[in-house]
């Protein structure tokens, strides 16, 4: 007995779902950042070569997923709270713990080393230009003598390296930990500022990292990142030991 095969038509994805997937990819890869305003509908419709009703439906789906928010008369914005998962009270406690500072440095050895490696391997001229720009900005904000502002500038430099790695997981993980990492960098800067010779060396290490990345040398970039953070860790360990000795001396004097 012969059975006639019934061919089922291939179901085409809905256009709004295709647009939705593209917009989600832009958010994941960092092309659209938390808090950033989406271009006007007419511009996006031209960019994606679709009708405005289909685009509007895709944006409504993004909103339903809580990935974007609309402001009356102000446009559509990527949700700023997408990356708040690591900003809870536990992480606030960690940012104040001296021991956690060393844990964070160990974490940074991994994520910044990988970022530097892949940035040197995959980075584009536009990526390198952004990294260079953020590096120069560190020098500019140092004139203000504000540790928090400088910490933010240093973080933005490393975030530019993460973006240049073209690894969405690395980028979004770094962004999700921004508050914790900026606080940690700020505390490190306060300690380093007491030692002008050390401060100058850290600037040199950072410059070596920049040059290794923009010259496209992955192994050299990884090594430069490691030496930079290892030096900071060494300075912090010495500072901790000195503080401990001072505390012991003060206790003896009070007896």
N, CA, C and O of each residue as an XYZ file, in Angstrom:
1020
protein
N       0.850     -1.188      0.000
C       0.000      0.000      0.000
C       0.885      1.237      0.000
O       1.769      1.385      0.844
N       0.638      2.115     -0.948
C       1.430      3.344     -1.056
C       0.758      4.482     -0.303
O      -0.444      4.728     -0.411
N       1.575      5.141      0.444
C       1.058      6.306      1.161
C       1.663      7.552      0.537
O       2.877      7.656      0.358
N       0.830      8.450      0.225
C       1.306      9.699     -0.372
C       1.804     10.629      0.727
O       1.085     10.944      1.676
N       3.065     11.063      0.572
C       3.623     11.964      1.572
C       3.006     13.342      1.429
O       2.953     13.919      0.343
N       2.546     13.842      2.550
C       1.964     15.180      2.542
C       3.041     16.166      2.973
O       3.536     16.100      4.098
N       3.394     17.058      2.098
C       4.420     18.059      2.406
C       3.796     19.247      3.120
O       2.881     19.899      2.617
N       4.312     19.498      4.283
C       3.816     20.634      5.056
C       4.615     21.879      4.693
O       5.842     21.834      4.616
N       3.936     22.961      4.476
C       4.663     24.200      4.146
C       5.511     24.669      5.335
O       5.100     24.588      6.492
N       6.692     25.153      5.007
C       7.574     25.669      6.058
C       6.993     26.980      6.588
O       6.717     27.917      5.840
N       6.822     27.005      7.895
C       6.232     28.197      8.495
C       7.269     29.304      8.583
O       8.321     29.135      9.200
N       6.973     30.413      7.976
C       7.877     31.550      7.995
C       7.743     32.311      9.318
O       6.632     32.529      9.801
N       8.871     32.713      9.897
C       8.775     33.469     11.159
C       8.087     34.815     10.938
O       8.213     35.431      9.880
N       7.375     35.242     11.937
C       6.708     36.524     11.857
C       7.747     37.639     11.800
O       8.756     37.578     12.503
N       7.514     38.649     10.978
C       8.500     39.715     10.778
C       8.849     40.415     12.093
O      10.008     40.749     12.335
N       7.851     40.630     12.931
C       8.120     41.307     14.206
C       9.036     40.475     15.096
O       9.813     41.025     15.876
N       8.946     39.130     14.979
C       9.821     38.259     15.767
C      11.262     38.323     15.250
O      12.207     38.237     16.034
N      11.426     38.473     13.948
C      12.759     38.617     13.358
C      13.403     39.920     13.837
O      14.580     39.951     14.196
N      12.610     40.990     13.836
C      13.105     42.296     14.314
C      13.431     42.217     15.794
O      14.445     42.748     16.247
N      12.552     41.542     16.554
C      12.759     41.366     17.998
C      14.097     40.684     18.266
O      14.855     41.109     19.138
N      14.383     39.622     17.510
C      15.635     38.882     17.691
C      16.843     39.766     17.401
O      17.862     39.672     18.084
N      16.732     40.623     16.392
C      17.836     41.521     16.042
C      18.068     42.556     17.144
O      19.209     42.847     17.503
N      16.978     43.107     17.676
C      17.099     44.092     18.750
C      17.666     43.453     20.016
O      18.481     44.057     20.714
N      17.228     42.225     20.307
C      17.759     41.510     21.477
C      19.256     41.254     21.322
O      20.010     41.368     22.288
N      19.684     40.910     20.115
C      21.113     40.690     19.860
C      21.906     41.964     20.082
O      23.021     41.920     20.602
N      21.337     43.105     19.691
C      22.010     44.388     19.872
C      22.173     44.713     21.356
O      23.170     45.310     21.760
N      21.188     44.317     22.163
C      21.271     44.538     23.609
C      22.317     43.607     24.217
O      23.114     44.028     25.055
N      22.315     42.337     23.795
C      23.257     41.352     24.331
C      24.696     41.730     24.025
O      25.560     41.656     24.898
N      24.959     42.141     22.772
C      26.336     42.438     22.364
C      26.795     43.817     22.801
O      27.967     44.163     22.648
N      25.867     44.616     23.351
C      26.248     45.920     23.877
C      26.096     47.064     22.894
O      26.463     48.195     23.214
N      25.559     46.801     21.690
C      25.321     47.896     20.744
C      24.272     48.853     21.295
O      24.328     50.061     21.068
N      23.315     48.285     22.024
C      22.333     49.087     22.752
C      22.606     48.884     24.237
O      22.487     47.770     24.748
N      22.968     49.953     24.926
C      23.393     49.860     26.326
C      22.241     50.169     27.280
O      21.295     50.855     26.895
N      22.305     49.670     28.528
C      21.281     50.004     29.527
C      21.135     51.510     29.676
O      22.123     52.224     29.852
N      19.900     51.989     29.605
C      19.638     53.423     29.719
C      19.702     54.166     28.402
O      19.323     55.335     28.332
N      20.175     53.509     27.360
C      20.319     54.192     26.060
C      18.975     54.312     25.356
O      18.146     53.403     25.404
N      18.780     55.433     24.712
C      17.542     55.666     23.971
C      17.616     55.017     22.593
O      18.610     55.162     21.881
N      16.553     54.300     22.226
C      16.495     53.713     20.892
C      16.294     54.817     19.849
O      15.649     55.825     20.135
N      16.834     54.635     18.658
C      16.591     55.615     17.596
C      15.093     55.711     17.318
O      14.352     54.786     17.654
N      14.630     56.801     16.717
C      13.203     56.941     16.389
C      12.726     55.798     15.494
O      13.513     55.204     14.756
N      11.441     55.500     15.568
C      10.875     54.386     14.806
C      11.180     54.490     13.316
O      11.497     53.491     12.670
N      11.082     55.697     12.778
C      11.303     55.849     11.335
C      12.735     55.464     10.949
O      12.964     54.880      9.890
N      13.697     55.799     11.822
C      15.095     55.456     11.537
C      15.322     53.951     11.636
O      16.011     53.359     10.805
N      14.729     53.337     12.673
C      14.875     51.890     12.821
C      14.193     51.143     11.681
O      14.695     50.122     11.212
N      13.060     51.650     11.242
C      12.332     51.008     10.139
C      13.184     51.021      8.862
O      13.209     50.043      8.114
N      13.873     52.125      8.624
C      14.767     52.213      7.459
C      15.964     51.292      7.646
O      16.377     50.602      6.714
N      16.525     51.284      8.868
C      17.698     50.453      9.158
C      17.408     48.971      8.934
O      18.227     48.258      8.354
N      16.239     48.505      9.395
C      15.875     47.096      9.264
C      15.117     46.803      7.962
O      14.845     45.650      7.629
N      14.782     47.883      7.233
C      14.033     47.753      5.973
C      12.708     47.030      6.194
O      12.383     46.063      5.505
N      11.949     47.528      7.179
C      10.652     46.934      7.519
C       9.622     48.051      7.664
O       9.959     49.235      7.666
N       8.371     47.647      7.784
C       7.308     48.627      7.984
C       7.285     49.063      9.444
O       7.716     48.321     10.327
N       6.789     50.247      9.688
C       6.735     50.752     11.059
C       5.792     49.940     11.947
O       6.095     49.754     13.126
N       4.632     49.437     11.420
C       3.780     48.609     12.281
C       4.502     47.351     12.786
O       4.342     46.971     13.946
N       5.296     46.705     11.917
C       6.040     45.502     12.344
C       7.090     45.866     13.379
O       7.293     45.140     14.353
N       7.751     46.986     13.166
C       8.758     47.445     14.119
C       8.115     47.768     15.456
O       8.641     47.413     16.510
N       6.978     48.440     15.406
C       6.285     48.824     16.634
C       5.870     47.577     17.427
O       5.941     47.564     18.656
N       5.440     46.538     16.717
C       5.044     45.291     17.373
C       6.261     44.636     18.052
O       6.146     44.088     19.148
N       7.411     44.700     17.395
C       8.634     44.122     17.963
C       9.035     44.865     19.236
O       9.452     44.248     20.216
N       8.907     46.180     19.217
C       9.264     46.979     20.391
C       8.296     46.704     21.540
O       8.693     46.698     22.705
N       7.028     46.478     21.207
C       6.045     46.128     22.240
C       6.411     44.797     22.902
O       6.213     44.620     24.104
N       6.944     43.869     22.110
C       7.378     42.578     22.666
C       8.607     42.753     23.563
O       8.738     42.092     24.594
N       9.496     43.648     23.155
C      10.661     43.962     23.993
C      10.201     44.534     25.328
O      10.737     44.198     26.383
N       9.200     45.402     25.261
C       8.672     46.030     26.477
C       8.024     44.981     27.377
O       8.161     45.033     28.599
N       7.318     44.030     26.769
C       6.667     42.966     27.543
C       7.701     42.108     28.262
O       7.419     41.550     29.323
N       8.891     42.002     27.690
C       9.981     41.240     28.312
C      10.761     42.081     29.323
O      11.721     41.612     29.934
N      10.329     43.324     29.484
C      10.979     44.249     30.425
C      12.419     44.596     30.008
O      13.271     44.898     30.843
N      12.658     44.543     28.705
C      13.985     44.897     28.192
C      14.068     46.374     27.816
O      15.154     46.952     27.780
N      12.923     46.973     27.538
C      12.879     48.406     27.249
C      11.726     49.038     28.003
O      10.780     48.357     28.400
N      11.810     50.339     28.195
C      10.721     51.090     28.824
C      10.388     52.297     27.953
O      11.259     52.855     27.285
N       9.151     52.680     27.969
C       8.729     53.846     27.183
C       8.436     55.011     28.114
O       7.838     54.848     29.177
N       8.867     56.180     27.690
C       8.588     57.391     28.444
C       7.697     58.274     27.597
O       8.003     58.571     26.442
N       6.588     58.689     28.190
C       5.599     59.472     27.470
C       6.241     60.700     26.833
O       6.729     61.593     27.524
N       6.229     60.726     25.527
C       6.790     61.870     24.807
C       8.303     61.922     24.790
O       8.891     62.858     24.248
N       8.949     60.901     25.394
C      10.417     60.932     25.480
C      11.119     59.836     24.722
O      12.345     59.847     24.612
N      10.354     58.869     24.185
C      10.954     57.798     23.420
C      11.053     56.483     24.188
O      10.480     56.333     25.267
N      11.780     55.547     23.618
C      11.948     54.209     24.183
C      13.400     54.011     24.598
O      14.319     54.341     23.850
N      13.599     53.465     25.806
C      14.942     53.316     26.361
C      15.192     51.865     26.764
O      14.278     51.168     27.205
N      16.440     51.416     26.608
C      16.824     50.110     27.129
C      16.729     50.191     28.650
O      17.187     51.158     29.260
N      16.137     49.181     29.245
C      15.905     49.191     30.693
C      17.229     49.291     31.452
O      18.124     48.467     31.259
N      17.347     50.297     32.310
C      18.569     50.497     33.102
C      18.746     49.419     34.155
O      19.858     49.209     34.639
N      17.668     48.729     34.519
C      17.734     47.757     35.605
C      17.986     46.336     35.124
O      17.845     45.383     35.890
N      18.362     46.191     33.846
C      18.632     44.855     33.320
C      19.748     44.185     34.108
O      19.698     42.981     34.359
N      20.754     44.961     34.498
C      21.966     44.400     35.092
C      22.079     44.640     36.595
O      23.181     44.849     37.104
N      20.972     44.613     37.302
C      21.024     44.873     38.738
C      21.152     43.594     39.563
O      21.110     43.639     40.793
N      21.308     42.457     38.889
C      21.361     41.183     39.604
C      22.491     41.091     40.611
O      22.362     40.386     41.611
N      23.604     41.790     40.374
C      24.744     41.708     41.280
C      24.895     42.970     42.120
O      25.988     43.264     42.603
N      23.825     43.707     42.296
C      23.902     44.953     43.063
C      23.064     44.867     44.330
O      22.469     45.854     44.763
N      23.025     43.681     44.916
C      22.214     43.501     46.115
C      23.042     43.774     47.370
O      24.242     44.025     47.258
N      22.440     43.732     48.562
C      23.173     44.054     49.796
C      24.409     43.192     50.032
O      25.383     43.662     50.621
N      24.386     41.935     49.581
C      25.553     41.069     49.761
C      26.779     41.656     49.062
O      27.878     41.658     49.618
N      26.585     42.149     47.853
C      27.713     42.705     47.104
C      28.152     44.045     47.670
O      29.314     44.431     47.540
N      27.229     44.747     48.293
C      27.614     45.995     48.957
C      28.520     45.678     50.152
O      29.495     46.385     50.410
N      28.183     44.607     50.874
C      29.029     44.184     51.991
C      30.410     43.766     51.494
O      31.427     44.086     52.110
N      30.432     43.051     50.379
C      31.698     42.588     49.823
C      32.598     43.751     49.427
O      33.817     43.680     49.577
N      31.994     44.819     48.921
C      32.782     45.972     48.477
C      33.495     46.650     49.639
O      34.485     47.354     49.444
N      32.978     46.429     50.871
C      33.583     47.065     52.046
C      34.541     46.126     52.786
O      35.237     46.554     53.707
N      34.579     44.864     52.394
C      35.412     43.880     53.084
C      36.838     43.899     52.542
O      37.035     43.736     51.337
N      37.845     44.096     53.409
C      39.247     44.093     52.955
C      39.630     42.795     52.254
O      40.337     42.818     51.246
N      39.168     41.665     52.783
C      39.513     40.379     52.178
C      38.909     40.241     50.783
O      39.510     39.648     49.888
N      37.711     40.799     50.615
C      37.052     40.710     49.314
C      37.804     41.484     48.238
O      37.671     41.183     47.052
N      38.590     42.476     48.641
C      39.374     43.234     47.661
C      40.353     42.315     46.938
O      40.588     42.460     45.738
N      40.919     41.371     47.679
C      41.851     40.423     47.055
C      41.096     39.399     46.207
O      41.591     38.963     45.168
N      39.898     39.018     46.652
C      39.067     38.118     45.846
C      38.714     38.786     44.512
O      38.733     38.149     43.458
N      38.395     40.071     44.582
C      38.053     40.800     43.366
C      39.249     40.919     42.423
O      39.099     40.831     41.205
N      40.430     41.119     42.991
C      41.630     41.186     42.150
C      41.859     39.858     41.439
O      42.242     39.839     40.269
N      41.629     38.749     42.134
C      41.768     37.439     41.512
C      40.736     37.272     40.399
O      41.038     36.731     39.335
N      39.524     37.741     40.654
C      38.478     37.692     39.632
C      38.887     38.531     38.418
O      38.706     38.119     37.272
N      39.445     39.724     38.696
C      39.863     40.606     37.613
C      41.001     40.007     36.800
O      41.084     40.230     35.592
N      41.887     39.241     37.456
C      42.953     38.559     36.725
C      42.351     37.719     35.593
O      42.857     37.702     34.470
N      41.263     37.026     35.920
C      40.635     36.172     34.918
C      39.911     36.944     33.842
O      40.194     36.783     32.655
N      38.972     37.788     34.252
C      38.114     38.443     33.266
C      38.861     39.502     32.455
O      38.631     39.630     31.252
N      39.752     40.262     33.096
C      40.484     41.294     32.357
C      41.568     40.679     31.481
O      41.856     41.181     30.394
N      42.166     39.592     31.958
C      43.154     38.908     31.137
C      42.533     38.351     29.868
O      43.086     38.514     28.780
N      41.378     37.689     30.002
C      40.680     37.155     28.833
C      40.229     38.273     27.900
O      40.352     38.168     26.680
N      39.705     39.343     28.491
C      39.237     40.469     27.681
C      40.382     41.055     26.854
O      40.234     41.310     25.659
N      41.529     41.263     27.514
C      42.688     41.832     26.825
C      43.145     40.910     25.704
O      43.468     41.369     24.608
N      43.173     39.602     25.979
C      43.608     38.616     24.985
C      42.719     38.668     23.741
O      43.213     38.771     22.618
N      41.401     38.597     23.957
C      40.482     38.556     22.820
C      40.325     39.927     22.152
O      40.036     40.007     20.959
N      40.515     40.997     22.919
C      40.460     42.331     22.320
C      41.608     42.503     21.333
O      41.427     43.045     20.243
N      42.801     42.033     21.728
C      43.966     42.112     20.831
C      43.757     41.227     19.607
O      44.230     41.550     18.518
N      43.054     40.120     19.782
C      42.842     39.177     18.689
C      41.717     39.618     17.747
O      41.831     39.481     16.529
N      40.612     40.156     18.328
C      39.409     40.405     17.536
C      39.053     41.874     17.352
O      38.188     42.211     16.544
N      39.717     42.743     18.097
C      39.328     44.151     18.087
C      39.437     44.800     16.715
O      40.326     44.472     15.929
N      38.523     45.721     16.436
C      38.527     46.487     15.193
C      39.204     47.837     15.436
O      39.516     48.195     16.572
N      39.422     48.563     14.365
C      40.006     49.898     14.503
C      39.109     50.792     15.354
O      39.596     51.606     16.139
N      37.795     50.635     15.196
C      36.843     51.419     16.003
C      36.966     51.047     17.478
O      36.907     51.914     18.350
N      37.137     49.751     17.753
C      37.324     49.295     19.139
C      38.588     49.903     19.742
O      38.572     50.412     20.862
N      39.686     49.841     18.980
C      40.966     50.361     19.476
C      40.892     51.864     19.718
O      41.480     52.385     20.665
N      40.158     52.548     18.844
C      39.991     53.998     19.005
C      39.250     54.316     20.303
O      39.594     55.268     21.002
N      38.221     53.507     20.623
C      37.451     53.709     21.855
C      38.302     53.405     23.084
O      38.236     54.127     24.079
N      39.103     52.339     23.019
C      39.987     52.001     24.141
C      40.989     53.132     24.376
O      41.236     53.527     25.515
N      41.559     53.646     23.291
C      42.520     54.748     23.379
C      41.856     55.988     23.997
O      42.443     56.671     24.837
N      40.642     56.256     23.567
C      39.889     57.413     24.075
C      39.654     57.285     25.580
O      39.843     58.251     26.320
N      39.244     56.103     26.037
C      38.986     55.894     27.460
C      40.278     55.944     28.270
O      40.270     56.384     29.420
N      41.377     55.500     27.687
C      42.673     55.572     28.361
C      43.084     57.030     28.562
O      43.557     57.402     29.636
N      42.907     57.845     27.539
C      43.233     59.270     27.644
C      42.341     59.972     28.665
O      42.764     60.910     29.341
N      41.088     59.494     28.764
C      40.151     60.113     29.705
C      40.590     59.916     31.151
O      40.315     60.760     32.003
N      41.274     58.803     31.433
C      41.777     58.575     32.798
C      42.717     59.707     33.185
O      42.622     60.254     34.284
N      43.633     60.058     32.270
C      44.572     61.152     32.539
C      43.859     62.475     32.734
O      44.272     63.294     33.554
N      42.777     62.688     31.973
C      42.039     63.947     32.093
C      41.349     64.074     33.446
O      41.401     65.132     34.072
N      40.700     62.997     33.902
C      39.946     63.081     35.166
C      40.875     63.098     36.374
O      40.479     63.550     37.448
N      42.101     62.614     36.217
C      43.049     62.635     37.340
C      43.344     64.063     37.786
O      43.722     64.290     38.936
N      43.172     65.029     36.879
C      43.408     66.433     37.214
C      42.404     66.933     38.247
O      42.674     67.890     38.972
N      41.230     66.274     38.310
C      40.190     66.691     39.259
C      40.454     66.199     40.679
O      39.838     66.677     41.631
N      41.373     65.241     40.817
C      41.715     64.673     42.126
C      40.483     64.156     42.868
O      40.304     64.386     44.064
N      39.646     63.453     42.116
C      38.444     62.839     42.676
C      38.551     61.332     42.452
O      38.473     60.864     41.316
N      38.731     60.570     43.536
C      38.984     59.141     43.396
C      37.827     58.392     42.743
O      38.042     57.474     41.952
N      36.599     58.788     43.076
C      35.451     58.066     42.509
C      35.358     58.300     41.002
O      35.128     57.362     40.238
N      35.535     59.541     40.580
C      35.483     59.846     39.147
C      36.592     59.120     38.403
O      36.384     58.612     37.301
N      37.768     59.074     39.011
C      38.890     58.372     38.387
C      38.599     56.872     38.311
O      38.910     56.229     37.308
N      38.003     56.316     39.369
C      37.658     54.892     39.363
C      36.667     54.584     38.243
O      36.778     53.553     37.579
N      35.713     55.465     38.037
C      34.750     55.276     36.951
C      35.449     55.306     35.597
O      35.116     54.529     34.702
N      36.425     56.211     35.449
C      37.176     56.313     34.190
C      38.005     55.057     33.946
O      38.080     54.568     32.819
N      38.628     54.534     35.005
C      39.412     53.306     34.879
C      38.500     52.144     34.489
O      38.853     51.330     33.636
N      37.323     52.072     35.117
C      36.369     51.012     34.789
C      35.927     51.125     33.329
O      35.818     50.113     32.637
N      35.671     52.348     32.857
C      35.247     52.548     31.467
C      36.334     52.093     30.494
O      36.030     51.586     29.414
N      37.594     52.274     30.874
C      38.719     51.806     30.060
C      38.666     50.283     29.934
O      38.797     49.742     28.836
N      38.473     49.596     31.062
C      38.409     48.137     31.022
C      37.139     47.647     30.343
O      37.140     46.591     29.709
N      36.053     48.411     30.471
C      34.816     48.030     29.808
C      34.974     48.127     28.290
O      34.426     47.309     27.550
N      35.722     49.123     27.833
C      35.992     49.258     26.392
C      36.793     48.052     25.899
O      36.589     47.585     24.778
N      37.705     47.548     26.738
C      38.476     46.354     26.384
C      37.547     45.142     26.323
O      37.657     44.311     25.422
N      36.624     45.050     27.297
C      35.645     43.954     27.292
C      34.802     43.988     26.020
O      34.541     42.947     25.416
N      34.379     45.176     25.619
C      33.570     45.317     24.402
C      34.372     44.892     23.177
O      33.835     44.273     22.258
N      35.661     45.230     23.170
C      36.522     44.888     22.038
C      36.793     43.391     21.950
O      37.208     42.898     20.901
N      36.562     42.659     23.049
C      36.756     41.205     23.030
C      35.688     40.518     22.188
O      35.864     39.376     21.764
N      34.575     41.219     21.947
C      33.436     40.682     21.192
C      32.941     39.369     21.797
O      32.555     38.435     21.095
N      32.969     39.340     23.126
C      32.405     38.228     23.883
C      31.306     38.821     24.753
O      31.581     39.528     25.723
N      30.058     38.525     24.399
C      28.916     39.146     25.076
C      28.836     38.775     26.549
O      28.402     39.587     27.366
N      29.250     37.553     26.904
C      29.189     37.120     28.307
C      30.161     37.941     29.152
O      29.806     38.413     30.232
N      31.385     38.109     28.657
C      32.379     38.909     29.377
C      31.884     40.335     29.556
O      31.959     40.893     30.650
N      31.378     40.920     28.479
C      30.925     42.311     28.527
C      29.796     42.498     29.518
O      29.851     43.395     30.360
N      28.770     41.663     29.430
C      27.601     41.844     30.287
C      27.912     41.503     31.749
O      27.347     42.112     32.658
N      28.804     40.537     31.982
C      29.201     40.219     33.358
C      29.930     41.410     33.974
O      29.677     41.771     35.123
N      30.835     42.017     33.209
C      31.557     43.192     33.707
C      30.590     44.328     34.001
O      30.710     45.001     35.025
N      29.643     44.542     33.118
C      28.654     45.612     33.325
C      27.815     45.338     34.562
O      27.516     46.252     35.331
N      27.435     44.073     34.756
C      26.570     43.742     35.890
C      27.262     43.978     37.222
O      26.607     44.169     38.247
N      28.606     43.964     37.204
C      29.385     44.143     38.439
C      29.982     45.542     38.529
O      30.898     45.771     39.318
N      29.482     46.470     37.741
C      30.085     47.808     37.659
C      30.207     48.501     39.012
O      31.264     49.047     39.328
N      29.153     48.487     39.807
C      29.184     49.169     41.105
C      30.250     48.576     42.017
O      31.019     49.305     42.645
N      30.291     47.253     42.085
C      31.252     46.551     42.930
C      32.685     46.818     42.469
O      33.564     47.086     43.288
N      32.916     46.745     41.156
C      34.267     46.930     40.621
C      34.736     48.376     40.757
O      35.902     48.619     41.068
N      33.842     49.336     40.527
C      34.218     50.747     40.667
C      34.579     51.061     42.113
O      35.551     51.770     42.374
N      33.789     50.531     43.061
C      34.099     50.740     44.482
C      35.464     50.150     44.832
O      36.245     50.753     45.568
N      35.735     48.971     44.297
C      37.014     48.309     44.570
C      38.176     49.113     43.989
O      39.193     49.310     44.654
N      38.023     49.571     42.757
C      39.074     50.379     42.112
C      39.304     51.664     42.904
O      40.444     52.093     43.088
N      38.213     52.276     43.372
C      38.337     53.515     44.145
C      39.140     53.284     45.426
O      40.009     54.086     45.767
N      38.854     52.197     46.130
C      39.600     51.909     47.361
C      41.075     51.662     47.062
O      41.947     52.078     47.825
N      41.349     50.983     45.951
C      42.744     50.742     45.565
C      43.459     52.055     45.250
O      44.621     52.242     45.612
N      42.753     52.958     44.573
C      43.343     54.251     44.204
C      43.713     55.066     45.450
O      44.740     55.743     45.477
N      42.877     54.992     46.459
C      43.147     55.741     47.695
C      44.429     55.268     48.361
O      45.169     56.058     48.947
N      44.679     53.972     48.264
C      45.905     53.420     48.849
C      47.115     53.778     47.992
O      48.161     54.174     48.506
N      46.954     53.632     46.677
C      48.048     53.894     45.737
C      48.449     55.366     45.745
O      49.621     55.694     45.563
N      47.475     56.250     45.956
C      47.747     57.698     45.915
C      48.755     58.128     46.975
O      49.395     59.171     46.842
N      48.896     57.325     48.025
C      49.846     57.657     49.086
C      51.289     57.377     48.657
O      52.244     57.777     49.324
N      51.419     56.676     47.520
C      52.747     56.312     47.026
C      52.894     56.805     45.588
O      52.557     56.070     44.660
N      53.391     58.036     45.374
C      53.513     58.587     44.017
C      54.332     57.706     43.080
O      54.033     57.636     41.888
N      55.356     57.034     43.594
C      56.179     56.164     42.749
C      55.364     54.974     42.234
O      55.504     54.552     41.086
N      54.512     54.450     43.113
C      53.650     53.330     42.739
C      52.603     53.787     41.731
O      52.301     53.086     40.765
N      52.060     54.967     41.971
C      51.038     55.529     41.089
C      51.560     55.629     39.658
O      50.857     55.287     38.707
N      52.796     56.100     39.513
C      53.411     56.251     38.190
C      53.614     54.888     37.528
O      53.424     54.750     36.320
N      54.000     53.881     38.318
C      54.226     52.540     37.769
C      52.919     51.937     37.246
O      52.897     51.283     36.202
N      51.836     52.166     37.985
C      50.538     51.626     37.554
C      50.114     52.258     36.230
O      49.553     51.584     35.367
N      50.384     53.544     36.076
C      50.082     54.210     34.812
C      50.882     53.594     33.677
O      50.375     53.442     32.566
N      52.141     53.238     33.955
C      52.990     52.597     32.942
C      52.454     51.211     32.579
O      52.408     50.846     31.404
N      52.051     50.446     33.585
C      51.486     49.117     33.333
C      50.237     49.226     32.455
O      50.046     48.435     31.531
N      49.394     50.211     32.753
C      48.160     50.405     31.989
C      48.477     50.790     30.538
O      47.809     50.344     29.606
N      49.501     51.618     30.368
C      49.909     52.023     29.020
C      50.449     50.821     28.238
O      50.174     50.681     27.046
N      51.215     49.955     28.906
C      51.724     48.744     28.255
C      50.579     47.842     27.801
O      50.635     47.236     26.730
N      49.540     47.763     28.632
C      48.359     46.972     28.294
C      47.695     47.537     27.045
O      47.343     46.792     26.131
N      47.526     48.848     27.012
C      46.913     49.514     25.861
C      47.696     49.213     24.585
O      47.115     48.846     23.565
N      49.006     49.370     24.650
C      49.840     49.194     23.457
C      49.816     47.746     22.958
O      49.825     47.501     21.751
N      49.786     46.795     23.888
C      49.738     45.389     23.487
C      48.434     45.061     22.768
O      48.424     44.283     21.814
N      47.336     45.655     23.228
C      46.029     45.388     22.616
C      45.947     45.999     21.224
O      45.598     45.316     20.261
N      46.268     47.292     21.117
C      46.081     47.965     19.818
C      47.117     47.519     18.778
O      46.949     47.765     17.583
N      48.190     46.861     19.241
C      49.164     46.316     18.288
C      48.804     44.877     17.897
O      49.516     44.240     17.120
N      47.694     44.377     18.444
C      47.198     43.061     18.058
C      48.046     41.897     18.523
O      48.275     40.953     17.767
N      48.520     41.953     19.773
C      49.348     40.880     20.324
C      48.657     40.241     21.536
O      48.878     40.671     22.668
N      47.828     39.224     21.307
C      47.024     38.624     22.385
C      47.825     38.153     23.598
O      47.478     38.485     24.731
N      48.889     37.385     23.372
C      49.667     36.863     24.494
C      50.314     37.994     25.295
O      50.344     37.962     26.525
N      50.824     38.980     24.584
C      51.444     40.127     25.245
C      50.406     40.908     26.049
O      50.694     41.393     27.143
N      49.203     41.026     25.500
C      48.131     41.746     26.192
C      47.735     41.014     27.470
O      47.533     41.638     28.511
N      47.626     39.690     27.386
C      47.288     38.887     28.570
C      48.366     39.075     29.642
O      48.056     39.268     30.818
N      49.628     39.015     29.224
C      50.735     39.178     30.162
C      50.753     40.559     30.793
O      51.025     40.695     31.985
N      50.464     41.593     29.995
C      50.450     42.967     30.504
C      49.347     43.140     31.539
O      49.541     43.817     32.548
N      48.193     42.532     31.295
C      47.080     42.599     32.246
C      47.464     41.903     33.551
O      47.201     42.414     34.640
N      48.084     40.738     33.429
C      48.487     39.976     34.620
C      49.513     40.758     35.454
O      49.380     40.845     36.674
N      50.531     41.325     34.798
C      51.572     42.054     35.535
C      51.010     43.286     36.224
O      51.418     43.624     37.335
N      50.073     43.955     35.563
C      49.439     45.144     36.131
C      48.708     44.806     37.430
O      48.902     45.464     38.453
N      47.863     43.771     37.377
C      47.059     43.413     38.552
C      47.915     42.771     39.644
O      47.653     42.962     40.831
N      48.937     42.013     39.247
C      49.834     41.406     40.236
C      50.575     42.491     41.013
O      50.811     42.355     42.214
N      50.938     43.562     40.322
C      51.629     44.681     40.989
C      50.699     45.357     41.992
O      51.110     45.659     43.112
N      49.447     45.596     41.596
C      48.472     46.214     42.507
C      48.266     45.321     43.736
O      48.219     45.806     44.867
N      48.145     44.009     43.499
C      47.956     43.066     44.606
C      49.136     43.121     45.574
O      48.949     43.086     46.790
N      50.346     43.206     45.033
C      51.544     43.284     45.868
C      51.538     44.548     46.727
O      51.880     44.507     47.908
N      51.144     45.672     46.121
C      51.082     46.944     46.849
C      50.048     46.861     47.969
O      50.296     47.327     49.081
N      48.888     46.268     47.677
C      47.832     46.151     48.689
C      48.255     45.245     49.841
O      47.958     45.525     51.002
N      48.947     44.163     49.513
C      49.423     43.249     50.568
C      50.412     43.951     51.491
O      50.348     43.799     52.711
N      51.323     44.714     50.906
C      52.296     45.459     51.717
C      51.591     46.485     52.587
O      51.940     46.671     53.752
N      50.591     47.151     52.012
C      49.837     48.159     52.763
C      49.099     47.526     53.934
O      49.065     48.083     55.032
N      48.507     46.358     53.696
C      47.782     45.648     54.748
C      48.723     45.264     55.891
O      48.381     45.397     57.066
N      49.915     44.785     55.523
C      50.906     44.405     56.541
C      51.373     45.614     57.343
O      51.546     45.535     58.560
N      51.575     46.735     56.651
C      52.009     47.955     57.335
C      50.934     48.444     58.298
O      51.235     48.850     59.421
N      49.687     48.405     57.855
C      48.584     48.834     58.722
C      48.475     47.928     59.943
O      48.204     48.381     61.055
N      48.694     46.634     59.707
C      48.624     45.684     60.817
C      49.726     45.976     61.840
O      49.478     45.934     63.045
N      50.934     46.271     61.367
C      52.044     46.599     62.269
C      51.761     47.867     63.058
O      52.067     47.958     64.247
N      51.167     48.853     62.374
C      50.836     50.119     63.054
C      49.800     49.896     64.145
O      49.895     50.463     65.234
N      48.801     49.057     63.838
C      47.759     48.780     64.828
C      48.356     48.078     66.054
O      47.987     48.378     67.190
N      49.281     47.141     65.813
C      49.919     46.441     66.931
C      50.749     47.413     67.779
O      50.759     47.331     69.007
N      51.445     48.334     67.100
C      52.263     49.337     67.806
C      51.394     50.223     68.675
O      51.746     50.525     69.815
N      50.237     50.645     68.125
C      49.347     51.512     68.868
C      48.796     50.792     70.114
O      48.632     51.399     71.173
N      48.516     49.499     69.965
C      47.989     48.727     71.094
C      49.048     48.617     72.207
O      48.732     48.688     73.395
N      50.303     48.443     71.791
C      51.389     48.356     72.789
C      51.537     49.675     73.540
O      51.760     49.687     74.751
N      51.412     50.781     72.818
C      51.567     52.097     73.434
C      50.452     52.370     74.435
O      50.647     53.114     75.397
N      49.284     51.771     74.214
C      48.149     52.033     75.095
C      48.207     51.192     76.360
O      47.432     51.426     77.288
N      49.105     50.219     76.419
C      49.188     49.360     77.610
C      49.864     50.088     78.758
O      50.022     49.522     79.840
